[in-house]
Amino acid sequence: MTVSRRTAAAVAVAAVLGVGGGVAASAASASPGTAPPAQTSPGEIWKRTELFFGTGKPDGTEVTDKEFAAFSEREITPAFPDGFTRLDGSGQWRGGTGAIVREHTHVIVLLYPFANHDAEREIEEVRADYKKEFHQESVLRSDSVEKVSF
């Protein structure tokens, strides 16, 4: 059986739109080089924010794990009581003076529904509080959209 370009295009559109079955599905499986119909993964679209908390202080000391845990308990947990993930790592960045700064980093990963209208304010308060308390130049923020399923 030969599949025309028009049929192959219709199969591809049907796969993207989640429409399948019948002749289109048969044509897709019969034609070499045509991608199989897309599978829809479970879940809802949520926002994802990652916050990168550096631990190097201007005086040369570091924010200790105990200090960060206390900050997290006092600031992050009340702002995001449904949960978050803390990852620890090391990184580097160019500071305002132009010098390369290498430091231990805590990354907080937040996932929250679009309907959470308080999240934006809470995130910015956490960032501001950390910068003020530990004399930080910045707290990096990265935002994306994810499909989430529990």
Protein Blocks (a to p, Z undefined) as FASTA:
>chain_A
ZZdfklmmmmmmmmmnopaehjllmmmmmpghiacdddddeddddddddddddfbdfkop
acdfklmmmmmmmmmmmmmmnbpcddddddddddfkopacddddddddddddfklmmlmm
mmmmmmmmmmmmnopabdcdddddddddZZ
